[in-house]
Amino acid sequence: MKADYARTGVIMKGNKVTIISSLFLMTALCGCTTQSVDKAKEIEESNTYVYKYEYETNTEGQAETQYHEEKPSFDDFETVTKGTIASLRNKNGSLKLIKMNEVYEWGGMECSITEAHMTTNVDYADEILDDNVLDPCKEKLKRIYPTGKSRVDKNEKIVWVRVHIKNTGTKDRDLNMTTDGAEEISEGDYKPSVTCILIDKELCFQGETNHRDIVRIKADCEQDLWYALSIFYYDEQTKYYMYGSFGYIFDPSDYSGILIELNDIKDEG
């Protein structure tokens, strides 16, 4: 990424801190650890922001405390200011790097990334999404990309990532499947730069809940989730990663867990 941009802000309601940032930087990160409001205050003081959150997750990735807020949006006419995005700290080797099609365990699930497709056109959703989620997903994408395309002049890309997930347990699970991603700046140095725009199987699209990023995984069942990720400035020489420890929503540089290299992205034009 040639430059780092962020439009930031903080909203406080009662004793809940709501933190927002632009879709230009990595926002809701992944992981499964419940954090406190004190942690959110630390984020505010450090001027490192993530967007507002709706719930927290326990150590198994299940939703516990839930808040319902709308995520911020942006358009081509908004003013952006240059800022600094901290690299992932990788304390004591806390990041584990794997590649696509490698199976790993998270929250009692077996997970893997099986496909990645890159495009500039929102209509690519017609090729891959199920009919029951297609219309709301495209509506959401077109609020972000009013022309139906990403900003080609900025080399912005929409990357569609297919995550295969299997519930090996005996109970249905409602999981926070929030994620984002990073790029490799230099060997061992990873900077948040990949933003998750949507998950196709969010239950809010199916009318089962008002909460975003929650996906219900049936007991002893497998299913695929399509993620739409935004890369603000795509460089074909750069390695990009998606966070595989879903549900982390606090300080981006504190993320620890699985980093999945998107090592087989197919360019669909």
N, C-alpha and C positions, 0 to 999 in steps of 0.2 A: 504494500500500500504506500502510495507516494506521500500522503498527508493524512493526519488524523483530525477528524472533525467531530464536534459534539455540541448539541443544544441541550442544556441541562436545567434541572429545576427540582425543587423539593416542596412537597405538600404535606402539611401536618394536620391530622384530624384526631382529636382526643389524644390518646397515648399511642397512636399508630403513626409511624413515619412512612410516607409514601414518596419514593424517589423515582424520578423519571429521567430518561435521556433519549437522544436521537436514535433512529434506526441505523445511523451511520456507524455506531460502534456496538460492540457486543453488549447485550442487555441482560436477558434472563439466562443466567448460566445454569450449569447442571450440577448434580450431586444429590444427596439424600439427607443432609444434616439439618435439623431444625435450628434456626438461629433466633436471637432475641432482638427486641427493639433497641437495646443498647448497642448491638452490632450495627444496626442500621444507622444509629447516631454517629458511630465511628466512621461510617462511610461518608456521611454528610460532612463531617469535620475534615476528612482527608481530600474532599473534592473529587473523589472517585465515585461515579454514580452508575447505578443500574436503573432500569425503569421500574415503575411501581409494581408491587406484587399483590397477589390476591389471597395467597394462602402459604402455609409452611408445610413441610413434609417431615415425616419421622424417618428413622434410620432405614426403613424398608421402602421409602419412596411413597408412602401413602399420605393422602391429604389429611391434615388435622385442623389447623386454624385457617379459615377461609375468608377472604375479603373479596368483594366484587367491585372492581374498578375497570374503566376502559383504558387500554394502552394508548399512548400518544401516537399521533400520526403526523406526517409532514407532507409538504408539496414543494414544487420547484421554486416557489416564491418566498419560502421562509428564509430568514437570515441564519446562517450558521457561523460559529466562531471557532477558531482554531484552538485545540486543547491537547492535552497529553494523556495518552492511554498507557497505563503501566503494564509491563509484561507479567505473565504468570510467574509466580514466585518459585514454584516447584520445590517446596521445602522438603529436604531430606529425600529427594527423588520421589515425591508424592504423585507425579504424573506417570501414567503407564501408557506407552505408545503401542498401538496395534494398527493393523491395516484393514481395509474392507474385506468382508467375508470371513473374518476371524470371529468366532463365537466367544462371548464372554458372559459372565454372570453379573446381574445388577438387580437388587431388590427382589430376589427370589425368582428372577426371570432369566431366560437365555436370550441374548440379544446379538444382532449382527447387522452391519450395513451391507446390503446386497447389490445396490445400484446407485449411481449418481449421474445425473444428466444436467448439462448446463445450457441455458437459453437466455434470450433477451425478450421473449414473447410470452405474455401471460396465457395466451391460448394453448400453450403446450400442455396445460392442465387437462385439456380435452383428451389427450393421448393416454394419460396415466391414471386419472382419478376415477373412482366409482361414481355412478350417477347420483347416488344419494347425498354426496358431499360436493359434487362439482360446482353447482351454482353458487352456494354460499362461499366456497373457497375463491372462486373467480371474482365475486363481488368484493371480497376483502382485498384481493390483490389489486383490483382496479381502483380502490380508494388510495392505494399506495402508488400505483402506476396509472394515472388517469388516461394516458395515451395507449395503454395496453402493452407498453414496452418499457424495459428498464432504460436508463440513460446511457445510450450507446456511446455518446460523445465522451463520457467519463469511463467507458469500459466497465460499466456496472453489469453484473450478471445475476441471474436467478438460478440457483442450483437446487435441483430436486433430488432429495436423498430418500431412498427406500430403506426403512429399518424393519427388520424381521424380529418379532418378539414372541416368545413362548412362555406361557404361564405353566410352570411345572407343578404348581400346588393344587390343592383341592378346593380353594375358595376363589371367587371372583375378586379382582383387585381393581380399585380406582386409583390410578397412579398419576402423579404430576410428571408429565413427559416434556417439560420445558427443556430447551437446550439452546446452544449457540455454537460458536467455533472460534478458531484462531488461525493465524498464519505463522509460519516459521520465519523469523527475521534473520537469524543466524543459527548455527548449530546449537541446540539446547535452549534457544530463546524464542518464546512463543508469545505473540501479542494478540489479544482479543480484537477481532476485526470482522467476524462472520456473524450475521444476525439472523435469528429464526423469525420468519414472518408469520408462518402458520403451520399447524399440524392438521392433516386432512380429517382425522378421526376424532377431533375434539368433540366431546359429548354435547357442547352447547350447540353445535351444528345439527345434532340429532334430537334436540329438544328434551334431553334427559336431565340437564343441569344448567345452571346459569354461570358456572365457573369455567374459565378458560384453561386450556392446556391439560385438563384432566381427561384421561382415556381409560375406559373400562376394558380390562383384559379378562376374558372368561376363564374359569378354572379348566386346567388341562387342555387349553386351546392355543392355537397359534394365529397370528395375524400380522399384516404388514401395515406400517404407517408411512405415509409420504410427508416429508418435511419440505417446505419451501424456505431456502436460505438466501440471504442477500449478501453478495460480496460487492462492496462499493467500488473498489478499483481492482479488477482481476488482472493478475500478472501470471502468464503461463509458466514462468520460471520459478514461481513461489509454490511451496507446499501448503495446502490448506487442510485443516482438521476440524472435525465435529466432536463436541463433548458427548461422551457416552455414559457418563454418570449423571442421569437426568435429574432435574428438579432444583438445581442450585440457583439462588436468586439474589445473592449478596455481592460483596466486593469481587469484581472479576479477577483481580490478581491473586485472590485467595483460593481460587478453584483448585481442587485436587481430584484425581480420579483418572478415568479413561480418556485418552485422546486418540481419535480414530482418523488416520490419514485418509483423505479422499484421493486415493492414488489411482483411481480408474474413472475419472470424470469424462463422460462422452459429450462432446460439443454438438448440440442439436441446432445451432444457429440462432 
